[in-house]
């Protein structure tokens, strides 16, 4: 049960951080409305890469927790 709580906390934290990241991206794009669409495209692409890196680290963290669970089960 302890592992389920850890994973649930990771997912909740992940969802909150993801919302904050994309809200920041939307704000940055709204401040750049006068500028070219090229800059807005760069902002959105950078947001994608931030999210991609975060998802990979979250995946590794969950994988570590599950491997600990399997190790303790044996």
C-alpha positions, 0 to 999 in steps of 0.5 A: 500500500505504501508504494501505491501512495508513493505512485499516487503522489507522484502522479498528482505532483506531475499533473500539478507541475504540468499544469503550471508549465503549460500555463506559463507557456500560454502566458509567455505566448500571450505576451509575445502576440505582437512578435512573430509567430516564429518566436511563439513556435519556439516557446511552444517547442521549448515547453514540449521539451520541458514536458518530455524531460519531466515525463522521462524523469517521472517514468524513471522515478516510478520504475525505481519505486516498482523495482523496490517493491518487487525486490522486497516482495522476493 
